[in-house]
Amino acid sequence: SHVTIPDADSSSNDDALVIKSDSALGATLPSGHVTVTGATLRAKCCNALMFGSETCGSFTDYQFQQITILGAGKSGLGMVSMDGADISDVHYRDVTMSGVHSPIMQKIGTRLRCGGSPTVGHISNVTYDGITGTGVSNTDYSPTIWGADSSHRVSDETFTNVNLTVPGGHGTMSTAVPSDSATDYNP
């Protein structure tokens, strides 16, 4: 909590900058009041800027500004609540992405892999302002915002000046709702 990360430059074979919480210390602890500015991120196989997948404790008050993402094998801006976390008050401003497989991805999942008896989490009050993203062609991923069920929906999302370009070129795919696997958090 209460962290400022200025001018990070991260290239990774996994997630480039990731926010997580588990119950390894025998408790689920909340985190928040985090500001990240001026970051340049590259993620070869996974997500450039990600919440999760370990999400036992809740997250609130995150500010991401002036972020440049130069590639991601999954999502540029990813957010999952797989283990019961409430993720809220997250704000992305002035983000430029290129070479990402999915510019934006959110999912509320039902894995619930924490101590005690966790319940399904929530994602709410997320803003995207001044976001530009260009995806790569021939990808199996698309931008995704997915709630677990009617009681656990992504809510209070605002998109202002968001321009995402996701090229086609993929063969015929099913138009059915994807499977709600409790362990899958791909876009």
N, C-alpha and C positions, 0 to 999 in steps of 0.2 A: 504494500500500500504506500501511497504518497511517493511515487517514483516519476522522475523526468528522464527521458531518453532522447538527447539531441543528436542529430547527425549520424545515426547508425548506418553502417555499410555492411550488409550481411549477404553472403553467397553461401548456399547450403545445398546438400544433396537431399535434405529433408525440409521441414518448414523453416523459413528464413527467420521469422520473428513470431514466436508463439506464446500465448498466454494460457496457462494450465493450472489446475488445482486437483490434488488427489487427497487420499486419506491416509497416507503413509505415516503421519505423525499421530494417528489414532483420532483425528478430529477433522472436520471439514471447516476450513477457514475462509472467510470472505476476502476479496481483494478489490482494490480500486484506487481511484484518484491518481490515475496514470496518464501522463502526457508523452506522446512520441511525436517529434517534429524533425523534418528534414532527412528522413530515412531513405536509403536506396536499398532495395531488397531483390534477391534472386533466389528462386527455389527450383532446383532441377526436377525433382520427382513429385513434390507435394505442394503446399500452400505457401504463398509469400508472407501474408500477415494473417494469423489464425488465432481463434479462440478454440481450445480443445485439441484433442478429443477428451482428455482427462478433465472432467468438469464437475467436481464434487462440491466445492465451495462456490458461492455466487460472486459475480463480477458487476461492479457499477462504477460509473464516472470514468470513462476512457475517452481521451481526445487524441485523434490521429490527424496530423496536419502536414501538408507539403511532403507527401510520400510519393516516391517514384518506384514502381515495380517493373523490373526488366525481364520478367519471365516467371512462370509457375506451371509445373506439371499438372496441377489441379487448379485451385482457385487463387485469384489475386487477393481478394478479401474474403476470408472464410470464417464462419462462426458456427459452432455446434454446441448444443447443450445435450450431451449424451448421458450424463450421470446424475441429473437432478438440479443442476445449477440454474439460477435465475440470472440472466445476462440482460442488463439494462443500462440506459443512459450512456450509449456508445455513439461517438460522433466521428465521422470521416469527412475531412475537408481538404480540397485541393490534392486529389490523388490522381496520378497518371499511371496507367498500366499498359504494357505491351507484351505480346508473346505469352499470354495466359490461356489456359485451357477453359477456364470459366471465370469471368471477371468477378462475380459476386455469388456467394453460396452461403445459405443459412439452413440449419436443420435442428429441430428439436427431436432427439432420439429417446429410445427407451432401454438403453443398455443397463443403466443404474448399477454401475460397478463401484459402489462406495460402501463404506461401513454403515451399520445401522440399517434403517429401512428407507432409503431415499425414494422420493416420488418424482414424477416426470417434471422437468423444469420448464422455464419460459424464456422467450426472447422478446424484449419490448424496448420501445423508445430508442430506436436506432435511426440516425440521420446520415444521409449521403448527400454532400453538397460539393459541386464542382468536381465530379468524377468523370474521367475519360478512360475508357478501356478498349483495347483491341485484342481480340482473341486470335488463336491460331486455327487454321482450317483442319478438317478431317479429325475432329476430336469427338470422343464419346460423351463429353460433358457439356451441359448447358447451364446458364445462370439458374439458380435454384433457391427458392424460399419455401421451406417445408415445415409445417407444424405436425406434431405427433397425432393429434386428434382434435375434435371440436372444442375440448376444454384446454388444450395446450397448443394454441395457435401463436404464430409470430404476429405481434400487434404493434401499433403505433410506429410505423415505418414512414419516413419521409425521404423522397428523392427529389432533389432540386438541382437543375443543371447537370444531369447525369446523361452521358452519351456513351453507350456501349455498342461496339461493332463486333459481332460474332459471325464470322463467315460460314457459309454452308459448305457443301462438298462432301458430306457424309452420305452414305447409302441409306436406303429406307430403314427406318427405326420404328419401333412400336410407339404409338401415341397414348398408350395406357399409362396410368399412374405407376411410377416405379414401385418396386417392392419396398415395404417398410421394414427392412432388416434392422434389427436392434444393434447390429455391429457394423453396419455399412454407413459411412459418413462421407462418401464421395459425392461430388456435385451430381 
